Amino acid sequence: MNKDRIAGAAKQAVGATKEAVGNAVGDAKLTADGKAEKLAGKVQNAVGGLKDALKK
């Protein structure tokens, strides 16, 4: 587990929260920002997983 995986998981959580709040209040921009941040977190988490795999 490296810092990319941790940061990616954190971004996914923040993105999911933004998306949920955006849906709840009907704010399309906040929902879109949340989806984008969630996707960025998934990518960063995947990069971290690749780095972990290459270390072995």
Buried (B, 14 or more C-beta within 10 A) or exposed (E): EEEBBEBBBEBBEBBBEBBEEBEEEEBEEBBEBBBBBBEBBBEBBEBBBEEEEEEE
